Amino acid sequence: MSNYLLCSNPIQGHVSPMIAIAHDLVSRGHDVTVLTGSRFRAAVEAAGATHRALGGVADYDDRVMQDHLPDRDRYRGIAKLQYDVQTIFVKTVPDQFAAVEAAVAACSPDAIVVESAFAGVLPLLLDRAHDPASAHPPVIAVGVLPFSQSSTDVAPYGLGLLPKPGALGRVRNRVLNVLVQKVAFRATQKLANDVMRSLGRPSLPSFVLDLSRLHERFLQLGPAGFEPPRRDLTESVRFVGTVLPPAPAAGPLPEWWHELDGSRPVVHVTQGTIDNKDLDRLIRPTLDALADRDVLVVVSTGGCPVADLGALPANARAAEFLPYDLLMPKTDVFVTNAGYGGAQFALSHGVPIVAAGDTEDKPEVSMRVEWSGVGVNLRTGTPTAEAVRDAVDLVLADRSFTDRAKGLADDIAGYDAFGLIEGELEAAVLAHESRRAAVA
């Protein structure tokens, strides 16, 4: 059995799949330590793993992200993505790296497993690139976000543009890649390189959003069929299927739960647990849009008081949190602001999607919903009620969306996600030991 160190930014959507992986590895007899935010201690320990807390600016609370991103509302589009990357994922690297070094010294892990946006291991990756037989344990990434790797076959990450086939599409992508890397993200690239040099390492050998190229193995969550293909994909990338968080302990269901009896279509709408401070962005337009439809609208506020919704239409029901393992099998359409984890949960149950995302990775999730044919991309985070109504009506009327979503659910079911992850980790540990032995 092996000893693994798992690392995650303290963001619910990033931590949840890592805790699920930790739980599985523990059940297989491995020793597991999870390095993440202080607020996740109880969840980590409930999974049977040991918790270590990040420190400094890296140990923030994602439930009050506005406290950590005070200027975020000044930006739009890719400028907002750049601000997020700089503030959340680059400036936290020194404190993350210090925590990683301390954890490695204390735990002596056989391998380090990071979620794809955890940049605190970059110094170790640069050390390994310089010396493949480095004493540092191998570092394997798990893609908890839509896959990011520059290519001539897809537009740059963050733009949410559909793939464009043929030579013209490749020309478009080359031009856009240059503009994003050399102009739009120039300041972010410089900041990342400055941080690396402050830690005694060289500049990054690739674009700051192409960290998937640096890991020994990059294990992308989700089915390959949800990701536009790249002919120039690095050989280290593996698609391993969907990791869903373990079902919570059974608790009391809402008193209206019996109404989910199949007598009318169920439309579930949520804005997740972070972008839910203004419920007028998506939840209220959805309630207004479907108030006169013969559907049951089920709302999850993601922790906000249900009273914040105001008056509910007669065909709407709401709760702060709902058990997705029980809800999704009863859901006909999922209206979402396009968080990657929520989309994967819906697709694992064959539920078609109406996506309305315009921040963080959400334009990329929305694009993949459209590209794969599993739903409708509203191309905004603040759709009108009319736009939501038309999209839901279309998904309910056109069986092809459900058929494609069920096709992806079948693909997902074909993956042994946890088994594949354990197998990749064990292979990386053996390869590392062989390299060390060869130079001994």
C-alpha positions in Angstrom: 0.0 0.0 0.0 1.1 3.5 -0.7 1.2 6.9 1.0 -0.4 9.7 -0.9 -0.6 13.5 -0.5 -3.6 15.1 -2.1 -3.7 18.9 -2.6 -6.5 21.2 -3.4 -7.4 24.8 -3.5 -10.0 25.5 -0.8 -12.9 25.7 -3.3 -15.9 23.4 -2.9 -16.0 22.3 -6.5 -12.3 21.5 -6.4 -12.2 19.9 -3.0 -15.2 17.6 -3.4 -13.8 15.3 -6.0 -10.4 15.2 -4.3 -12.1 14.1 -1.0 -14.0 11.4 -3.0 -10.7 10.2 -4.4 -9.2 10.3 -0.9 -12.1 8.2 0.5 -11.7 5.6 -2.2 -7.9 5.4 -1.7 -8.3 5.0 2.0 -10.9 2.2 1.4 -8.2 0.4 -0.7 -5.8 0.5 2.2 -3.6 3.5 1.3 -2.5 6.2 3.7 -3.9 9.5 2.5 -3.3 13.1 3.7 -5.3 15.9 2.2 -3.8 19.4 2.1 -6.5 22.1 1.6 -8.4 24.8 3.5 -9.0 24.8 7.2 -12.8 24.7 6.7 -12.7 21.3 5.0 -11.1 19.5 8.0 -14.3 17.7 9.1 -15.1 16.5 5.5 -11.5 15.2 5.0 -11.5 13.4 8.3 -15.0 11.9 7.6 -13.4 10.4 4.5 -10.8 8.6 6.7 -7.9 10.8 5.6 -5.6 13.1 7.5 -6.2 16.8 7.1 -3.4 19.4 6.8 -4.3 23.1 6.5 -3.0 25.5 4.0 -1.6 28.8 5.4 -1.4 32.5 4.7 -3.4 33.8 1.7 -3.9 30.3 0.4 -6.2 29.4 3.3 -9.3 31.4 2.2 -13.0 30.7 2.6 -14.7 30.2 -0.8 -18.1 30.9 0.8 -17.1 34.6 1.0 -15.1 34.9 -2.2 -16.0 38.5 -2.5 -13.7 39.2 0.5 -10.8 37.7 -1.5 -11.7 39.2 -4.9 -12.7 42.7 -4.0 -12.2 44.2 -7.5 -13.7 41.3 -9.4 -16.9 43.2 -10.5 -14.7 45.7 -12.3 -13.9 43.1 -15.0 -15.7 41.2 -17.7 -15.0 38.2 -19.9 -11.4 37.1 -20.2 -10.2 40.0 -18.1 -12.3 38.6 -15.2 -10.7 35.2 -15.8 -7.3 36.7 -15.7 -8.1 38.5 -12.5 -9.3 35.3 -11.0 -6.2 33.3 -12.1 -3.8 36.0 -10.7 -5.6 36.4 -7.4 -6.7 32.9 -6.6 -4.2 30.6 -8.3 -0.9 32.6 -8.8 -0.5 34.9 -5.8 -1.3 32.0 -3.5 1.6 29.8 -4.9 4.3 30.8 -2.3 2.0 29.9 0.7 0.8 26.7 -1.1 4.4 25.6 -1.9 5.4 26.2 1.8 2.5 24.0 2.9 3.5 21.3 0.3 7.1 21.3 1.5 6.0 21.0 5.1 3.6 18.1 4.2 6.2 16.3 2.2 8.7 16.5 5.1 6.1 15.3 7.5 4.4 12.6 5.5 7.1 11.4 3.0 4.4 10.6 0.4 5.1 8.1 -2.5 3.2 10.5 -4.8 1.5 13.9 -4.8 -1.9 14.2 -6.3 -3.2 17.7 -7.1 -6.4 19.1 -8.5 -5.6 20.8 -11.8 -5.7 24.4 -10.6 -3.4 23.8 -7.6 -0.3 25.6 -8.7 1.6 25.2 -5.5 3.5 22.2 -6.9 5.0 24.2 -9.8 8.4 24.4 -8.2 8.5 20.6 -7.9 7.4 20.2 -11.5 10.2 22.5 -12.6 12.7 20.6 -10.5 11.6 17.3 -12.1 11.9 18.8 -15.6 15.5 19.7 -14.8 16.2 16.4 -13.1 13.9 13.5 -14.0 15.5 11.4 -11.3 14.8 14.0 -8.7 14.1 12.8 -5.1 10.8 14.7 -5.2 7.8 12.3 -5.4 6.0 12.2 -8.7 3.2 14.7 -9.1 -0.1 13.7 -10.8 -2.9 16.1 -11.6 -6.6 15.4 -11.6 -8.6 17.7 -13.9 -11.6 19.0 -11.9 -12.3 21.7 -14.4 -12.8 21.7 -18.2 -9.6 20.6 -19.8 -7.2 23.4 -20.5 -4.4 22.9 -23.1 -3.6 25.2 -26.0 -4.1 23.6 -29.4 -4.5 24.5 -33.0 -7.8 22.5 -32.9 -9.6 24.5 -30.2 -9.9 28.2 -29.3 -8.0 29.5 -26.2 -9.4 28.5 -22.8 -11.8 31.0 -21.4 -13.4 32.3 -24.6 -16.1 29.6 -24.7 -15.9 29.4 -28.5 -17.1 26.3 -30.4 -14.4 24.4 -32.4 -14.3 25.5 -36.0 -13.4 22.7 -38.4 -10.9 22.8 -41.2 -8.0 25.0 -42.1 -9.8 28.2 -41.4 -10.5 27.0 -37.9 -6.9 26.2 -37.3 -5.8 29.6 -38.5 -8.4 31.2 -36.2 -7.1 29.3 -33.2 -3.5 30.1 -33.9 -4.2 33.8 -34.1 -6.4 33.7 -31.0 -3.7 31.7 -29.1 -1.1 34.3 -29.8 -3.4 37.2 -28.8 -4.4 35.5 -25.5 -0.9 34.3 -24.6 1.1 37.4 -25.7 -1.4 40.2 -25.1 -4.4 39.3 -22.9 -2.5 37.1 -20.4 0.9 38.8 -20.6 0.6 40.3 -17.2 -0.5 36.9 -15.7 2.4 35.1 -17.4 4.8 37.7 -16.0 3.4 37.4 -12.5 3.7 33.6 -12.6 7.3 33.8 -13.8 8.1 36.4 -11.2 6.7 34.1 -8.5 8.7 31.2 -9.8 11.9 33.2 -9.7 11.1 34.4 -6.2 11.1 30.7 -5.2 14.5 30.1 -6.8 13.1 28.5 -10.0 13.3 29.4 -13.7 10.4 30.8 -15.6 7.6 28.5 -16.7 8.4 26.6 -19.9 4.8 27.0 -21.2 1.8 29.2 -21.1 0.3 29.7 -17.6 -2.9 27.9 -18.5 -1.1 25.0 -20.0 0.1 23.4 -16.8 -1.4 20.1 -18.0 1.7 19.8 -20.1 4.0 19.7 -17.0 2.5 16.9 -14.9 3.8 13.3 -15.2 0.2 12.2 -15.6 -2.9 14.4 -16.1 -6.1 12.5 -15.2 -9.0 14.5 -16.7 -12.3 13.9 -15.0 -15.3 13.3 -17.2 -15.8 11.3 -20.4 -13.7 11.9 -23.5 -16.9 12.6 -25.4 -17.5 15.8 -23.5 -14.2 17.3 -24.6 -13.5 18.6 -28.2 -10.7 16.5 -29.6 -7.2 17.8 -30.0 -4.8 16.1 -32.4 -1.8 17.6 -30.6 -2.9 16.4 -27.1 0.1 15.5 -24.9 0.6 11.8 -24.3 0.4 12.3 -20.5 -3.4 13.0 -20.6 -5.8 10.3 -19.6 -9.6 10.5 -19.4 -10.7 8.6 -16.4 -14.5 9.2 -16.1 -16.5 11.1 -13.6 -15.9 11.2 -9.8 -19.0 12.0 -7.9 -18.8 13.0 -4.2 -20.1 10.3 -1.9 -23.8 10.6 -1.1 -24.4 12.4 2.2 -25.9 10.7 5.2 -29.6 10.3 4.7 -31.5 13.2 6.2 -35.1 14.5 6.2 -36.2 15.2 2.7 -38.4 18.3 2.0 -42.0 17.8 2.7 -42.8 18.3 -1.0 -40.5 15.5 -2.1 -43.4 13.2 -2.9 -44.4 15.5 -5.7 -41.4 14.3 -7.7 -43.6 11.3 -8.8 -43.2 11.6 -12.6 -46.6 13.1 -13.1 -45.0 16.2 -14.7 -41.5 17.1 -15.9 -39.1 18.2 -13.3 -36.8 21.2 -14.0 -34.0 21.7 -11.5 -32.3 25.1 -11.3 -29.4 26.2 -9.2 -26.6 28.8 -9.2 -24.2 26.6 -7.2 -22.7 27.5 -3.9 -20.4 30.4 -4.9 -22.1 32.5 -7.6 -25.4 32.6 -5.7 -25.3 36.0 -4.0 -27.6 37.5 -6.7 -30.4 34.9 -7.3 -31.8 37.2 -10.0 -29.0 36.1 -12.3 -30.6 32.7 -13.2 -32.9 31.3 -10.6 -35.5 34.1 -10.7 -35.6 34.3 -14.5 -36.2 30.5 -14.5 -39.0 30.7 -12.0 -40.6 33.5 -14.0 -40.1 31.7 -17.3 -41.8 28.5 -16.3 -44.5 29.8 -14.0 -47.2 29.0 -16.6 -45.7 25.7 -17.8 -46.9 22.3 -16.7 -43.6 21.4 -15.0 -42.4 21.3 -11.4 -39.5 23.7 -10.9 -37.1 22.6 -8.1 -34.7 25.2 -6.8 -31.5 24.7 -4.8 -30.2 28.0 -3.4 -26.8 26.6 -2.5 -27.0 27.7 1.1 -28.8 31.0 0.7 -32.0 31.4 2.7 -35.0 30.3 0.6 -36.7 33.5 1.8 -34.3 35.4 -0.4 -36.2 34.1 -3.5 -39.3 36.0 -2.6 -42.7 34.7 -3.6 -42.5 31.4 -5.5 -44.9 30.5 -8.4 -47.4 27.7 -7.6 -45.3 25.2 -9.6 -42.0 25.8 -7.7 -40.4 24.2 -4.7 -37.2 25.2 -3.0 -34.6 24.2 -0.5 -31.1 25.4 0.5 -29.5 22.0 -0.4 -30.9 18.9 -2.1 -29.4 15.4 -2.3 -28.3 15.2 -6.0 -28.0 11.4 -5.9 -31.7 11.3 -5.3 -32.8 14.4 -7.2 -31.0 13.8 -10.6 -32.8 10.5 -11.4 -36.1 12.4 -11.1 -34.9 15.5 -13.1 -35.8 16.0 -16.8 -33.9 19.3 -17.4 -31.0 20.8 -15.4 -30.8 24.6 -15.6 -27.4 25.7 -14.3 -24.8 28.5 -14.3 -22.5 25.8 -15.7 -20.3 24.6 -12.8 -18.2 21.7 -14.1 -19.1 19.4 -11.1 -22.8 20.0 -11.4 -22.7 19.4 -15.2 -20.9 16.1 -14.7 -23.4 15.0 -12.0 -26.3 15.7 -14.4 -24.6 13.9 -17.3 -23.8 10.9 -15.2 -27.6 10.5 -14.8 -28.4 11.3 -18.4 -30.0 14.7 -17.7 -29.9 17.3 -20.5 -28.7 20.8 -19.6 -29.6 24.4 -20.1 -26.3 26.3 -19.4 -26.0 29.9 -18.5 -22.4 30.6 -17.5 -20.2 33.7 -18.0 -17.6 33.6 -15.3 -14.6 31.4 -14.3 -14.6 28.2 -16.3 -18.4 28.4 -17.0 -18.2 29.6 -20.6 -16.1 26.6 -21.3 -18.6 24.2 -19.7 -21.4 25.9 -21.6 -19.6 25.5 -24.9 -19.1 21.8 -24.2 -22.8 21.4 -23.4 -23.6 22.9 -26.9 -20.8 21.0 -28.7 -21.7 17.6 -27.3 -25.4 18.1 -28.1 -26.5 17.5 -24.5 -28.2 20.8 -24.1 -28.6 24.5 -24.9 -25.9 27.2 -24.3 -27.6 30.5 -23.4 -24.2 32.3 -23.9 -24.8 34.6 -20.9 -24.9 34.3 -17.1 -27.9 36.6 -16.9 -30.5 35.3 -19.4 -33.9 36.7 -19.8 -36.9 34.7 -18.7 -37.9 34.4 -22.4 -34.5 32.8 -23.3 -34.8 30.3 -20.4 -38.4 29.4 -21.4 -37.4 28.8 -25.0 -34.4 26.7 -24.0 -36.4 24.5 -21.6 -39.2 24.1 -24.1 -36.8 23.1 -26.8 -35.0 20.5 -24.6 -38.3 19.0 -23.4 -39.7 18.9 -27.0 -36.5 17.6 -28.8 -35.7 14.1 -27.6 -32.2 14.3 -29.1 -30.8 16.3 -26.2 -31.9 13.6 -23.7 -30.6 10.9 -26.0 -27.2 12.4 -26.2 -27.1 13.0 -22.5 -28.0 9.4 -21.9 -25.3 8.4 -24.4 -22.7 10.3 -22.3 -24.2 8.6 -19.1 -23.5 5.3 -20.7 -19.9 6.4 -21.6 -19.4 7.5 -18.0 -20.7 4.2 -16.7 -18.0 2.5 -18.8 -15.2 4.1 -16.8 -13.9 2.6 -13.6 -12.8 6.1 -12.5 -11.4 5.2 -9.0 -9.7 2.1 -10.3 -8.1 4.0 -13.2 -6.9 6.7 -10.8 -5.4 4.2 -8.4 -3.7 2.3 -11.3 -2.2 5.5 -12.6 -0.9 6.5 -9.2 0.7 3.0 -8.6 2.3 3.1 -12.1 3.8 6.6 -11.4 5.2 5.4 -8.1 6.8 2.3 -9.7 8.2 4.5 -12.5 9.7 6.9 -10.0 11.3 4.1 -8.0 12.8 2.6 -11.2 14.3 5.9 -12.2 15.8 6.4 -8.8 17.2 2.8 -8.8 18.7 3.4 -12.3 20.9 6.3 -11.1 21.7 4.9 -7.7 
